[in-house]
Amino acid sequence: MSRRDVWLILAALVSASVYLIFSSARGVIGFPLDDAWIHQVYARNLATRGEFAFFPSQPSAGSTSPLWTMLLAVGYVLRLDFRVWAFLLGVILLIASAFLISRLTFHISRFTFQVSGFKFQVSDLRPPSSVLRPPSSVIAS
């Protein structure tokens, strides 16, 4: 595991922890939007009744993210606290997203373009390091 990977994991854990600390300071650790609660109801009904429904015995398509609902339903099947499972799953997916985006940007920065017979890499588009460094007069003062 590289240092970058460790930093990505730490950033995800810190951001989730900050949210949980602030929400618990307000009295209740919960979900900030009603959509999260709607997904939980669909997940509970899917896991306990085998129905993709908000109201039992009334199948509906009110879940805007069926895959997320199915992932949440796993927590109900495993009899985990729904909040713990949702936050754990969220942090895991946040870390996975960070890894994927990190690797994607790394590969894009190595991508070579050929335009009108000229070849250049995306990394060649960065300004030279002398432009990014402050003048020596600023450093000396």
C-alpha positions in Angstrom: 0.0 0.0 0.0 1.4 3.4 -1.0 1.5 6.5 1.0 -1.1 8.0 -1.3 -3.4 5.1 -0.5 -3.0 5.6 3.2 -3.8 9.3 2.8 -6.9 8.5 0.8 -8.1 6.1 3.6 -7.3 8.6 6.3 -9.1 11.4 4.4 -12.3 9.2 4.1 -12.2 8.2 7.7 -11.6 11.7 9.0 -14.5 13.2 6.8 -16.9 10.5 8.0 -15.8 11.0 11.6 -16.3 14.7 11.4 -19.8 14.2 10.2 -20.6 11.6 12.9 -19.1 13.9 15.6 -21.1 16.9 14.5 -24.4 15.0 14.1 -24.0 13.3 17.5 -23.3 16.8 19.0 -26.7 17.8 17.8 -28.3 14.9 19.6 -28.9 12.1 17.2 -26.8 10.3 14.6 -29.0 10.0 11.6 -29.3 10.8 8.0 -29.4 14.4 6.7 -32.0 13.9 3.9 -35.3 12.1 3.7 -34.0 10.1 0.7 -31.8 8.2 3.0 -34.8 7.2 5.1 -36.8 6.2 2.0 -33.9 3.9 0.9 -33.9 2.4 4.4 -37.6 1.6 4.2 -37.3 0.0 0.8 -34.2 -2.0 2.0 -36.0 -3.2 5.1 -39.0 -4.3 3.1 -36.8 -6.0 0.6 -34.8 -7.9 3.2 -37.7 -8.8 5.5 -40.6 -9.3 3.0 -38.8 -9.9 -0.3 -40.7 -6.9 -1.8 -39.4 -3.8 -3.5 -42.0 -1.6 -1.8 -42.3 1.4 0.4 -45.6 0.2 1.9 -45.8 -3.6 2.4 -47.7 -5.5 -0.3 -47.7 -2.4 -2.6 -44.7 -2.7 -5.0 -43.4 0.6 -6.2 -40.5 2.3 -8.0 -39.9 5.1 -5.5 -36.3 4.2 -4.8 -34.1 6.5 -7.0 -31.1 4.2 -6.4 -32.1 0.5 -6.5 -28.5 -0.8 -6.2 -28.0 1.3 -3.0 -31.3 -0.1 -1.7 -30.1 -3.7 -2.4 -26.8 -3.0 -0.7 -28.6 -1.6 2.4 -30.8 -4.7 2.4 -27.8 -6.8 3.1 -27.4 -5.1 6.5 -31.0 -6.0 7.4 -30.4 -9.6 6.3 -27.2 -9.7 8.5 -29.2 -8.1 11.4 -26.9 -5.2 11.7 -27.9 -1.8 13.0 -29.1 0.1 9.9 -27.2 3.3 10.7 -23.9 1.4 11.4 -24.3 -0.5 8.1 -25.2 2.6 6.1 -22.2 4.6 7.4 -19.8 1.6 7.1 -20.9 1.0 3.5 -20.7 4.7 2.7 -17.1 4.9 4.0 -16.1 1.7 2.1 -17.5 3.1 -1.1 -16.0 6.5 -0.5 -12.5 4.9 -0.1 -13.1 2.8 -3.3 -14.2 5.9 -5.2 -11.1 7.8 -4.0 -8.8 4.9 -5.2 -10.5 4.7 -8.6 -10.4 8.5 -9.2 -6.8 8.6 -8.0 -5.7 5.9 -10.4 -7.8 7.4 -13.2 -6.1 10.8 -12.8 -2.7 9.1 -12.7 -3.3 7.3 -15.9 -4.8 10.3 -17.6 -1.8 12.4 -16.7 0.3 9.8 -18.5 -1.9 9.8 -21.6 -0.2 10.9 -24.8 -2.0 13.0 -27.3 -1.1 13.4 -31.0 -2.5 16.6 -32.6 -1.4 17.7 -36.0 1.7 15.6 -36.0 2.8 16.9 -32.5 3.0 14.4 -29.6 2.6 15.6 -26.0 1.6 14.2 -22.7 -1.0 15.7 -20.4 1.7 16.1 -17.8 3.5 18.4 -20.4 0.7 20.8 -20.0 1.7 21.8 -16.5 3.6 25.0 -16.1 7.4 24.6 -15.5 8.4 24.3 -11.8 10.0 27.7 -12.0 6.6 29.3 -12.5 5.2 27.4 -9.4 8.1 28.4 -7.2 8.0 31.8 -5.5 10.8 34.2 -6.4 13.9 34.0 -4.3 13.3 37.5 -2.9 10.1 36.3 -1.3 11.8 33.3 0.2 14.7 35.4 1.6 12.4 37.9 3.4 
